[in-house]
Amino acid sequence: MSETLEQKSLVKVVIVEDYKLTRIGLKSTLNEYEHIDVVGEAEDANEGIELIKKLEPDVVLMDLGLPGMNGLEATIKVKDLGLKTKIIILTSHERGEEVIAALGAGANAYCLKDISPETLSLVIKNVAEGACWVDSGVSSAALNFFPRPENVSLVQSNNVQDARAQLTERELEVLKHLVNGKSNTEIAKELIVSVHTAKAHVCSILQKLCVDDRVQAAVKAIKENII
């Protein structure tokens, strides 16, 4: 009887992270806690989703900057599975809009990678039990991202119009592929252009949206309804 209760108290965790050393470190560290059992790991979103379907873990540790499909899109797809699995974003991305977009996509918590193992273990336990959690290192940035209430509709409308006006029709098309987690090679095939041309479009989009990488571009596109 006690063994059954102990098994029920274990939080089954799947790690989706493209850096092997990070995955190994997380697995080794988390398995030292009696209430956590890392049951699987994946290096990209597609592999992770298949693993989650198979294992139905209690909690997934999801990186945002994954190759191919990014962590934001993967989170949406996992939530669409209809499982009880909770998702903790574990990333180095600190922008307020990324936090908001991740939570809007269905994530239950947002942690930075410099979080202490002890704190992460508690976050995993609490999230598995139904809590939500946002790292103190990004909570202020997330709150500051919201405009003042009286200006919400005007600011959102102006931001969307400005962003769309800057992007060409082709760039908007490329941005849709970025949101879907497509690589430059995949975008090139979809648009029947060279990889060099696809890369040039992506670089232009990053500049016009004032973001640093593909994940941030996808986040901004979803958050601000640009596409």
C-alpha positions as CSV (number, residue, x, y, z in Angstrom):
1,M,0.0,0.0,0.0
2,S,2.8,2.4,1.0
3,E,4.6,1.7,-2.3
4,T,1.5,2.5,-4.3
5,L,1.1,5.9,-2.5
6,E,4.8,6.6,-3.0
7,Q,4.4,5.9,-6.8
8,K,1.4,8.3,-6.9
9,S,3.4,11.0,-5.2
10,L,6.1,10.9,-7.8
11,V,6.0,13.7,-10.4
12,K,6.8,12.2,-13.9
13,V,8.8,14.7,-15.9
14,V,9.9,14.9,-19.5
15,I,12.7,17.3,-20.6
16,V,12.6,18.9,-24.1
17,E,16.0,20.6,-24.6
18,D,18.3,20.6,-27.6
19,Y,21.6,20.8,-25.6
20,K,22.6,17.3,-24.6
21,L,24.8,18.5,-21.6
22,T,21.9,20.5,-20.3
23,R,19.5,17.6,-20.6
24,I,22.0,15.3,-18.8
25,G,22.5,17.8,-16.1
26,L,18.8,18.4,-15.5
27,K,18.0,14.7,-15.4
28,S,20.8,13.9,-13.0
29,T,20.0,16.8,-10.7
30,L,16.2,16.4,-10.7
31,N,16.3,12.6,-10.1
32,E,18.1,13.3,-6.8
33,Y,14.8,14.6,-5.5
34,E,12.5,11.9,-4.1
35,H,9.3,13.4,-5.5
36,I,10.6,13.6,-9.1
37,D,11.1,10.9,-11.7
38,V,12.5,12.1,-15.1
39,V,10.9,9.5,-17.4
40,G,12.1,10.8,-20.8
41,E,14.0,13.4,-22.7
42,A,14.0,14.8,-26.2
43,E,16.2,17.1,-28.2
44,D,13.6,18.8,-30.4
45,A,9.9,19.6,-30.3
46,N,8.7,16.8,-32.7
47,E,10.5,14.1,-30.7
48,G,9.2,15.7,-27.5
49,I,5.6,15.7,-28.6
50,E,5.7,12.0,-29.5
51,L,7.3,11.2,-26.2
52,I,4.6,13.2,-24.3
53,K,1.9,11.3,-26.2
54,K,3.5,8.0,-25.2
55,L,4.4,8.7,-21.6
56,E,1.7,11.3,-20.6
57,P,4.0,12.9,-18.0
58,D,2.8,15.2,-15.2
59,V,5.2,17.9,-16.1
60,V,7.2,18.9,-19.2
61,L,10.3,21.2,-19.0
62,M,10.2,23.0,-22.3
63,D,13.0,25.1,-23.8
64,L,11.8,28.0,-26.1
65,G,14.8,28.0,-28.5
66,L,14.4,24.6,-30.0
67,P,15.6,23.7,-33.5
68,G,12.8,23.5,-36.1
69,M,9.5,23.9,-34.2
70,N,10.1,26.3,-31.3
71,G,9.0,25.8,-27.8
72,L,6.1,28.2,-28.0
73,E,4.5,26.3,-30.9
74,A,5.3,23.0,-29.2
75,T,3.5,24.1,-26.1
76,I,0.4,24.9,-28.1
77,K,0.5,21.5,-29.8
78,V,1.0,19.7,-26.4
79,K,-2.0,21.5,-25.0
80,D,-4.1,20.5,-28.0
81,L,-3.5,16.9,-27.1
82,G,-6.0,17.3,-24.2
83,L,-3.7,15.7,-21.6
84,K,-3.4,16.7,-18.0
85,T,0.3,17.4,-18.6
86,K,1.6,20.7,-17.2
87,I,4.3,22.7,-19.0
88,I,7.1,24.6,-17.4
89,I,9.1,26.9,-19.8
90,L,12.8,26.7,-18.9
91,T,14.7,29.2,-20.9
92,S,17.2,32.0,-21.0
93,H,14.8,34.3,-22.8
94,E,13.9,37.2,-20.5
95,R,11.6,39.5,-22.5
96,G,8.2,40.3,-21.1
97,E,6.4,39.6,-24.3
98,E,7.9,36.1,-24.4
99,V,6.6,35.4,-20.9
100,I,3.1,36.6,-21.8
101,A,3.1,34.7,-25.1
102,A,4.2,31.5,-23.4
103,L,1.5,31.7,-20.7
104,G,-1.0,32.6,-23.4
105,A,0.0,29.5,-25.3
106,G,-0.8,27.4,-22.3
107,A,2.4,27.2,-20.2
108,N,1.9,26.8,-16.5
109,A,5.2,28.3,-15.4
110,Y,8.1,30.3,-16.8
111,C,11.6,29.7,-15.3
112,L,15.0,31.1,-16.2
113,K,17.8,28.6,-16.6
114,D,19.8,30.1,-13.7
115,I,17.1,28.9,-11.3
116,S,18.5,26.9,-8.4
117,P,17.8,23.1,-8.5
118,E,16.0,23.3,-5.1
119,T,13.7,26.0,-6.4
120,L,13.1,24.2,-9.7
121,S,12.2,21.0,-7.8
122,L,9.6,22.9,-5.8
123,V,8.2,24.6,-8.9
124,I,7.8,21.2,-10.5
125,K,6.0,19.9,-7.5
126,N,3.7,22.9,-7.1
127,V,2.9,23.1,-10.8
128,A,2.1,19.4,-10.9
129,E,-0.4,20.1,-8.1
130,G,-2.1,22.9,-10.1
131,A,-0.1,26.1,-9.3
132,C,1.2,28.6,-11.7
133,W,4.6,30.2,-11.3
134,V,6.7,33.0,-13.0
135,D,10.3,33.6,-12.3
136,S,10.9,36.8,-10.3
137,G,13.6,37.7,-12.8
138,V,11.0,38.2,-15.5
139,S,7.8,39.0,-13.6
140,S,8.4,42.7,-13.6
141,A,9.2,42.7,-17.3
142,A,6.0,40.8,-18.0
143,L,3.9,43.3,-15.9
144,N,5.6,46.3,-17.5
145,F,4.7,44.9,-20.9
146,F,1.1,45.7,-20.5
147,P,0.0,49.2,-21.5
148,R,-2.1,51.4,-19.3
149,P,-5.8,50.3,-19.3
150,E,-7.1,53.5,-20.9
151,N,-4.7,53.1,-23.8
152,V,-4.9,49.4,-24.4
153,S,-7.1,49.3,-27.6
154,L,-5.3,52.3,-29.1
155,V,-1.8,50.9,-28.4
156,Q,-2.6,47.4,-29.6
157,S,-4.2,48.7,-32.8
158,N,-1.3,51.1,-33.6
159,N,1.3,48.4,-32.9
160,V,-0.3,45.8,-35.2
161,Q,-0.8,48.3,-38.0
162,D,2.8,49.6,-37.7
163,A,4.2,46.1,-37.7
164,R,2.1,45.0,-40.7
165,A,2.9,48.1,-42.6
166,Q,6.7,47.5,-42.2
167,L,6.5,43.9,-43.6
168,T,6.1,43.0,-47.2
169,E,3.5,40.4,-48.3
170,R,6.3,37.9,-48.8
171,E,7.7,38.7,-45.3
172,L,4.3,38.2,-43.7
173,E,4.2,34.8,-45.5
174,V,7.7,33.9,-44.1
175,L,6.6,35.1,-40.7
176,K,3.7,32.6,-40.7
177,H,6.2,29.8,-41.4
178,L,8.4,31.1,-38.5
179,V,5.4,30.8,-36.2
180,N,4.9,27.2,-37.3
181,G,8.5,26.5,-36.4
182,K,9.8,26.0,-40.0
183,S,13.6,26.2,-40.6
184,N,15.1,28.3,-43.4
185,T,15.4,25.2,-45.6
186,E,11.8,24.3,-45.0
187,I,10.7,27.9,-45.8
188,A,12.7,27.9,-49.0
189,K,11.0,24.7,-50.1
190,E,7.5,26.1,-49.3
191,L,8.2,29.3,-51.2
192,I,10.3,27.7,-54.0
193,V,13.2,30.1,-53.4
194,S,16.8,29.5,-52.4
195,V,17.8,29.0,-48.7
196,H,19.9,32.2,-49.0
197,T,16.7,34.2,-50.0
198,A,14.7,32.6,-47.2
199,K,17.4,33.6,-44.7
200,A,17.5,37.1,-46.1
201,H,13.7,37.4,-45.5
202,V,14.1,36.2,-42.0
203,C,16.9,38.7,-41.2
204,S,14.7,41.5,-42.6
205,I,11.8,40.4,-40.4
206,L,13.9,40.4,-37.3
207,Q,15.2,43.9,-38.0
208,K,11.7,45.3,-38.8
209,L,10.1,43.7,-35.7
210,C,13.1,44.8,-33.5
211,V,13.7,41.3,-32.2
212,D,16.8,39.2,-31.7
213,D,15.9,35.8,-33.0
214,R,13.2,33.6,-34.6
215,V,11.5,32.7,-31.3
216,Q,11.0,36.3,-30.4
217,A,9.7,37.0,-33.9
218,A,7.1,34.2,-33.6
219,V,6.2,35.4,-30.1
220,K,5.6,38.9,-31.3
221,A,3.6,37.8,-34.3
222,I,1.2,35.7,-32.0
223,K,1.1,38.2,-29.2
224,E,0.3,41.2,-31.4
225,N,-1.9,39.4,-33.9
226,I,0.4,40.5,-36.8
227,I,-0.5,37.4,-38.8
